Amino acid sequence: MKTFIFCLLLAAVYGENSNSEDFFSIMDHDGDGALEQYELHADFYKKDINGDGYISLSEFIKSFASSESLEFNMGAFIYYDKLDGNEDGVIDQSAFPFVMKMMDSDGDGEISREENERNIQKIWNGVAKESKSVLNP
């Protein structure tokens, strides 16, 4: 579950609908047209540099520093940290059920390419709002 949120963070950091296809293809390791949990876990643990089961702000920034602006990365981090209900400076697995509910429209436990395209805007809108708050506290 942790990986699912992290992968959606990736999607948010890529930031454009045209890039969401690239993100989806990268994450869909078996090429079956659906993102499954096992495909998402590998990337989360790769970004969890210290292996503690959480993604800290510094780990998040290190992972995406060259992709987008610092403000956007911080906004994405804040958005996902709030989803877990703790706002404790780390992204943990408790945010996954919220993201899965937003993205998995048919409730089958997988995110299809179509669901990704249709629902990713919800994530981007939340990230954009948090990014603006970083610039204008």
MODELLER restraints for C-alpha pairs under 7 A, 6 or more apart:
rsr = mdl.restraints
at = mdl.atoms
rsr.add(forms.Gaussian(group=physical.xy_distance, feature=features.Distance(at['CA:1:A'], at['CA:37:A']), mean=6.49, stdev=0.5))
rsr.add(forms.Gaussian(group=physical.xy_distance, feature=features.Distance(at['CA:1:A'], at['CA:93:A']), mean=5.97, stdev=0.5))
rsr.add(forms.Gaussian(group=physical.xy_distance, feature=features.Distance(at['CA:1:A'], at['CA:96:A']), mean=5.39, stdev=0.5))
rsr.add(forms.Gaussian(group=physical.xy_distance, feature=features.Distance(at['CA:2:A'], at['CA:41:A']), mean=6.76, stdev=0.5))
rsr.add(forms.Gaussian(group=physical.xy_distance, feature=features.Distance(at['CA:2:A'], at['CA:44:A']), mean=6.55, stdev=0.5))
rsr.add(forms.Gaussian(group=physical.xy_distance, feature=features.Distance(at['CA:2:A'], at['CA:92:A']), mean=6.35, stdev=0.5))
rsr.add(forms.Gaussian(group=physical.xy_distance, feature=features.Distance(at['CA:2:A'], at['CA:93:A']), mean=4.43, stdev=0.5))
rsr.add(forms.Gaussian(group=physical.xy_distance, feature=features.Distance(at['CA:2:A'], at['CA:96:A']), mean=6.12, stdev=0.5))
rsr.add(forms.Gaussian(group=physical.xy_distance, feature=features.Distance(at['CA:3:A'], at['CA:40:A']), mean=4.66, stdev=0.5))
rsr.add(forms.Gaussian(group=physical.xy_distance, feature=features.Distance(at['CA:3:A'], at['CA:41:A']), mean=4.22, stdev=0.5))
rsr.add(forms.Gaussian(group=physical.xy_distance, feature=features.Distance(at['CA:3:A'], at['CA:43:A']), mean=6.35, stdev=0.5))
rsr.add(forms.Gaussian(group=physical.xy_distance, feature=features.Distance(at['CA:3:A'], at['CA:44:A']), mean=4.33, stdev=0.5))
rsr.add(forms.Gaussian(group=physical.xy_distance, feature=features.Distance(at['CA:4:A'], at['CA:37:A']), mean=6.52, stdev=0.5))
rsr.add(forms.Gaussian(group=physical.xy_distance, feature=features.Distance(at['CA:4:A'], at['CA:40:A']), mean=5.27, stdev=0.5))
rsr.add(forms.Gaussian(group=physical.xy_distance, feature=features.Distance(at['CA:4:A'], at['CA:41:A']), mean=6.90, stdev=0.5))
rsr.add(forms.Gaussian(group=physical.xy_distance, feature=features.Distance(at['CA:4:A'], at['CA:96:A']), mean=6.39, stdev=0.5))
rsr.add(forms.Gaussian(group=physical.xy_distance, feature=features.Distance(at['CA:5:A'], at['CA:95:A']), mean=6.87, stdev=0.5))
rsr.add(forms.Gaussian(group=physical.xy_distance, feature=features.Distance(at['CA:5:A'], at['CA:96:A']), mean=5.46, stdev=0.5))
rsr.add(forms.Gaussian(group=physical.xy_distance, feature=features.Distance(at['CA:5:A'], at['CA:99:A']), mean=6.36, stdev=0.5))
rsr.add(forms.Gaussian(group=physical.xy_distance, feature=features.Distance(at['CA:6:A'], at['CA:44:A']), mean=5.62, stdev=0.5))
rsr.add(forms.Gaussian(group=physical.xy_distance, feature=features.Distance(at['CA:7:A'], at['CA:40:A']), mean=6.30, stdev=0.5))
rsr.add(forms.Gaussian(group=physical.xy_distance, feature=features.Distance(at['CA:9:A'], at['CA:76:A']), mean=6.65, stdev=0.5))
rsr.add(forms.Gaussian(group=physical.xy_distance, feature=features.Distance(at['CA:11:A'], at['CA:20:A']), mean=6.05, stdev=0.5))
rsr.add(forms.Gaussian(group=physical.xy_distance, feature=features.Distance(at['CA:11:A'], at['CA:23:A']), mean=6.17, stdev=0.5))
rsr.add(forms.Gaussian(group=physical.xy_distance, feature=features.Distance(at['CA:12:A'], at['CA:76:A']), mean=6.85, stdev=0.5))
rsr.add(forms.Gaussian(group=physical.xy_distance, feature=features.Distance(at['CA:12:A'], at['CA:123:A']), mean=6.52, stdev=0.5))
rsr.add(forms.Gaussian(group=physical.xy_distance, feature=features.Distance(at['CA:12:A'], at['CA:124:A']), mean=5.48, stdev=0.5))
rsr.add(forms.Gaussian(group=physical.xy_distance, feature=features.Distance(at['CA:12:A'], at['CA:127:A']), mean=6.92, stdev=0.5))
rsr.add(forms.Gaussian(group=physical.xy_distance, feature=features.Distance(at['CA:13:A'], at['CA:68:A']), mean=6.54, stdev=0.5))
rsr.add(forms.Gaussian(group=physical.xy_distance, feature=features.Distance(at['CA:13:A'], at['CA:73:A']), mean=6.63, stdev=0.5))
rsr.add(forms.Gaussian(group=physical.xy_distance, feature=features.Distance(at['CA:15:A'], at['CA:124:A']), mean=6.73, stdev=0.5))
rsr.add(forms.Gaussian(group=physical.xy_distance, feature=features.Distance(at['CA:24:A'], at['CA:113:A']), mean=6.98, stdev=0.5))
rsr.add(forms.Gaussian(group=physical.xy_distance, feature=features.Distance(at['CA:27:A'], at['CA:35:A']), mean=6.90, stdev=0.5))
rsr.add(forms.Gaussian(group=physical.xy_distance, feature=features.Distance(at['CA:27:A'], at['CA:39:A']), mean=6.42, stdev=0.5))
rsr.add(forms.Gaussian(group=physical.xy_distance, feature=features.Distance(at['CA:27:A'], at['CA:40:A']), mean=6.83, stdev=0.5))
rsr.add(forms.Gaussian(group=physical.xy_distance, feature=features.Distance(at['CA:28:A'], at['CA:34:A']), mean=6.49, stdev=0.5))
rsr.add(forms.Gaussian(group=physical.xy_distance, feature=features.Distance(at['CA:28:A'], at['CA:35:A']), mean=5.58, stdev=0.5))
rsr.add(forms.Gaussian(group=physical.xy_distance, feature=features.Distance(at['CA:28:A'], at['CA:39:A']), mean=6.58, stdev=0.5))
rsr.add(forms.Gaussian(group=physical.xy_distance, feature=features.Distance(at['CA:29:A'], at['CA:39:A']), mean=6.34, stdev=0.5))
rsr.add(forms.Gaussian(group=physical.xy_distance, feature=features.Distance(at['CA:33:A'], at['CA:112:A']), mean=5.93, stdev=0.5))
rsr.add(forms.Gaussian(group=physical.xy_distance, feature=features.Distance(at['CA:33:A'], at['CA:113:A']), mean=5.87, stdev=0.5))
rsr.add(forms.Gaussian(group=physical.xy_distance, feature=features.Distance(at['CA:34:A'], at['CA:110:A']), mean=5.93, stdev=0.5))
rsr.add(forms.Gaussian(group=physical.xy_distance, feature=features.Distance(at['CA:34:A'], at['CA:111:A']), mean=5.30, stdev=0.5))
rsr.add(forms.Gaussian(group=physical.xy_distance, feature=features.Distance(at['CA:34:A'], at['CA:112:A']), mean=4.24, stdev=0.5))
rsr.add(forms.Gaussian(group=physical.xy_distance, feature=features.Distance(at['CA:34:A'], at['CA:113:A']), mean=6.13, stdev=0.5))
rsr.add(forms.Gaussian(group=physical.xy_distance, feature=features.Distance(at['CA:35:A'], at['CA:110:A']), mean=5.61, stdev=0.5))
rsr.add(forms.Gaussian(group=physical.xy_distance, feature=features.Distance(at['CA:35:A'], at['CA:111:A']), mean=5.01, stdev=0.5))
rsr.add(forms.Gaussian(group=physical.xy_distance, feature=features.Distance(at['CA:35:A'], at['CA:112:A']), mean=6.34, stdev=0.5))
rsr.add(forms.Gaussian(group=physical.xy_distance, feature=features.Distance(at['CA:36:A'], at['CA:110:A']), mean=5.19, stdev=0.5))
rsr.add(forms.Gaussian(group=physical.xy_distance, feature=features.Distance(at['CA:36:A'], at['CA:111:A']), mean=6.88, stdev=0.5))
rsr.add(forms.Gaussian(group=physical.xy_distance, feature=features.Distance(at['CA:45:A'], at['CA:51:A']), mean=6.96, stdev=0.5))
rsr.add(forms.Gaussian(group=physical.xy_distance, feature=features.Distance(at['CA:47:A'], at['CA:59:A']), mean=6.60, stdev=0.5))
rsr.add(forms.Gaussian(group=physical.xy_distance, feature=features.Distance(at['CA:47:A'], at['CA:63:A']), mean=6.37, stdev=0.5))
rsr.add(forms.Gaussian(group=physical.xy_distance, feature=features.Distance(at['CA:48:A'], at['CA:54:A']), mean=6.23, stdev=0.5))
rsr.add(forms.Gaussian(group=physical.xy_distance, feature=features.Distance(at['CA:48:A'], at['CA:55:A']), mean=5.28, stdev=0.5))
rsr.add(forms.Gaussian(group=physical.xy_distance, feature=features.Distance(at['CA:48:A'], at['CA:59:A']), mean=6.57, stdev=0.5))
rsr.add(forms.Gaussian(group=physical.xy_distance, feature=features.Distance(at['CA:49:A'], at['CA:59:A']), mean=6.35, stdev=0.5))
rsr.add(forms.Gaussian(group=physical.xy_distance, feature=features.Distance(at['CA:54:A'], at['CA:90:A']), mean=5.94, stdev=0.5))
rsr.add(forms.Gaussian(group=physical.xy_distance, feature=features.Distance(at['CA:54:A'], at['CA:91:A']), mean=5.61, stdev=0.5))
rsr.add(forms.Gaussian(group=physical.xy_distance, feature=features.Distance(at['CA:54:A'], at['CA:92:A']), mean=5.15, stdev=0.5))
rsr.add(forms.Gaussian(group=physical.xy_distance, feature=features.Distance(at['CA:55:A'], at['CA:90:A']), mean=5.44, stdev=0.5))
rsr.add(forms.Gaussian(group=physical.xy_distance, feature=features.Distance(at['CA:55:A'], at['CA:91:A']), mean=5.13, stdev=0.5))
rsr.add(forms.Gaussian(group=physical.xy_distance, feature=features.Distance(at['CA:55:A'], at['CA:92:A']), mean=6.92, stdev=0.5))
rsr.add(forms.Gaussian(group=physical.xy_distance, feature=features.Distance(at['CA:56:A'], at['CA:89:A']), mean=6.35, stdev=0.5))
rsr.add(forms.Gaussian(group=physical.xy_distance, feature=features.Distance(at['CA:56:A'], at['CA:90:A']), mean=4.54, stdev=0.5))
rsr.add(forms.Gaussian(group=physical.xy_distance, feature=features.Distance(at['CA:56:A'], at['CA:91:A']), mean=6.55, stdev=0.5))
rsr.add(forms.Gaussian(group=physical.xy_distance, feature=features.Distance(at['CA:57:A'], at['CA:77:A']), mean=6.68, stdev=0.5))
rsr.add(forms.Gaussian(group=physical.xy_distance, feature=features.Distance(at['CA:57:A'], at['CA:89:A']), mean=6.69, stdev=0.5))
rsr.add(forms.Gaussian(group=physical.xy_distance, feature=features.Distance(at['CA:57:A'], at['CA:90:A']), mean=6.59, stdev=0.5))
rsr.add(forms.Gaussian(group=physical.xy_distance, feature=features.Distance(at['CA:61:A'], at['CA:73:A']), mean=6.53, stdev=0.5))
rsr.add(forms.Gaussian(group=physical.xy_distance, feature=features.Distance(at['CA:71:A'], at['CA:131:A']), mean=5.67, stdev=0.5))
rsr.add(forms.Gaussian(group=physical.xy_distance, feature=features.Distance(at['CA:71:A'], at['CA:134:A']), mean=6.17, stdev=0.5))
rsr.add(forms.Gaussian(group=physical.xy_distance, feature=features.Distance(at['CA:71:A'], at['CA:135:A']), mean=6.81, stdev=0.5))
rsr.add(forms.Gaussian(group=physical.xy_distance, feature=features.Distance(at['CA:72:A'], at['CA:131:A']), mean=5.11, stdev=0.5))
rsr.add(forms.Gaussian(group=physical.xy_distance, feature=features.Distance(at['CA:74:A'], at['CA:131:A']), mean=6.65, stdev=0.5))
rsr.add(forms.Gaussian(group=physical.xy_distance, feature=features.Distance(at['CA:75:A'], at['CA:127:A']), mean=5.49, stdev=0.5))
rsr.add(forms.Gaussian(group=physical.xy_distance, feature=features.Distance(at['CA:75:A'], at['CA:128:A']), mean=6.88, stdev=0.5))
rsr.add(forms.Gaussian(group=physical.xy_distance, feature=features.Distance(at['CA:75:A'], at['CA:130:A']), mean=4.44, stdev=0.5))
rsr.add(forms.Gaussian(group=physical.xy_distance, feature=features.Distance(at['CA:75:A'], at['CA:131:A']), mean=3.83, stdev=0.5))
rsr.add(forms.Gaussian(group=physical.xy_distance, feature=features.Distance(at['CA:75:A'], at['CA:134:A']), mean=6.46, stdev=0.5))
rsr.add(forms.Gaussian(group=physical.xy_distance, feature=features.Distance(at['CA:76:A'], at['CA:127:A']), mean=4.84, stdev=0.5))
rsr.add(forms.Gaussian(group=physical.xy_distance, feature=features.Distance(at['CA:76:A'], at['CA:130:A']), mean=6.92, stdev=0.5))
rsr.add(forms.Gaussian(group=physical.xy_distance, feature=features.Distance(at['CA:76:A'], at['CA:131:A']), mean=6.96, stdev=0.5))
rsr.add(forms.Gaussian(group=physical.xy_distance, feature=features.Distance(at['CA:78:A'], at['CA:130:A']), mean=6.55, stdev=0.5))
rsr.add(forms.Gaussian(group=physical.xy_distance, feature=features.Distance(at['CA:79:A'], at['CA:126:A']), mean=6.37, stdev=0.5))
rsr.add(forms.Gaussian(group=physical.xy_distance, feature=features.Distance(at['CA:79:A'], at['CA:127:A']), mean=5.66, stdev=0.5))
rsr.add(forms.Gaussian(group=physical.xy_distance, feature=features.Distance(at['CA:79:A'], at['CA:130:A']), mean=6.11, stdev=0.5))
rsr.add(forms.Gaussian(group=physical.xy_distance, feature=features.Distance(at['CA:80:A'], at['CA:91:A']), mean=6.28, stdev=0.5))
rsr.add(forms.Gaussian(group=physical.xy_distance, feature=features.Distance(at['CA:80:A'], at['CA:95:A']), mean=6.96, stdev=0.5))
rsr.add(forms.Gaussian(group=physical.xy_distance, feature=features.Distance(at['CA:81:A'], at['CA:87:A']), mean=5.23, stdev=0.5))
rsr.add(forms.Gaussian(group=physical.xy_distance, feature=features.Distance(at['CA:81:A'], at['CA:89:A']), mean=6.56, stdev=0.5))
rsr.add(forms.Gaussian(group=physical.xy_distance, feature=features.Distance(at['CA:81:A'], at['CA:90:A']), mean=6.01, stdev=0.5))
rsr.add(forms.Gaussian(group=physical.xy_distance, feature=features.Distance(at['CA:81:A'], at['CA:91:A']), mean=4.94, stdev=0.5))
rsr.add(forms.Gaussian(group=physical.xy_distance, feature=features.Distance(at['CA:83:A'], at['CA:95:A']), mean=4.97, stdev=0.5))
rsr.add(forms.Gaussian(group=physical.xy_distance, feature=features.Distance(at['CA:83:A'], at['CA:98:A']), mean=6.93, stdev=0.5))
rsr.add(forms.Gaussian(group=physical.xy_distance, feature=features.Distance(at['CA:84:A'], at['CA:91:A']), mean=6.95, stdev=0.5))
rsr.add(forms.Gaussian(group=physical.xy_distance, feature=features.Distance(at['CA:84:A'], at['CA:92:A']), mean=6.52, stdev=0.5))
rsr.add(forms.Gaussian(group=physical.xy_distance, feature=features.Distance(at['CA:84:A'], at['CA:94:A']), mean=4.90, stdev=0.5))
rsr.add(forms.Gaussian(group=physical.xy_distance, feature=features.Distance(at['CA:84:A'], at['CA:95:A']), mean=3.85, stdev=0.5))
rsr.add(forms.Gaussian(group=physical.xy_distance, feature=features.Distance(at['CA:102:A'], at['CA:119:A']), mean=6.80, stdev=0.5))
rsr.add(forms.Gaussian(group=physical.xy_distance, feature=features.Distance(at['CA:103:A'], at['CA:111:A']), mean=6.48, stdev=0.5))
rsr.add(forms.Gaussian(group=physical.xy_distance, feature=features.Distance(at['CA:103:A'], at['CA:115:A']), mean=6.21, stdev=0.5))
rsr.add(forms.Gaussian(group=physical.xy_distance, feature=features.Distance(at['CA:103:A'], at['CA:116:A']), mean=6.35, stdev=0.5))
rsr.add(forms.Gaussian(group=physical.xy_distance, feature=features.Distance(at['CA:103:A'], at['CA:119:A']), mean=5.46, stdev=0.5))
rsr.add(forms.Gaussian(group=physical.xy_distance, feature=features.Distance(at['CA:103:A'], at['CA:120:A']), mean=6.98, stdev=0.5))
rsr.add(forms.Gaussian(group=physical.xy_distance, feature=features.Distance(at['CA:104:A'], at['CA:110:A']), mean=6.31, stdev=0.5))
rsr.add(forms.Gaussian(group=physical.xy_distance, feature=features.Distance(at['CA:104:A'], at['CA:111:A']), mean=5.22, stdev=0.5))
rsr.add(forms.Gaussian(group=physical.xy_distance, feature=features.Distance(at['CA:104:A'], at['CA:115:A']), mean=6.40, stdev=0.5))
rsr.add(forms.Gaussian(group=physical.xy_distance, feature=features.Distance(at['CA:105:A'], at['CA:115:A']), mean=6.42, stdev=0.5))
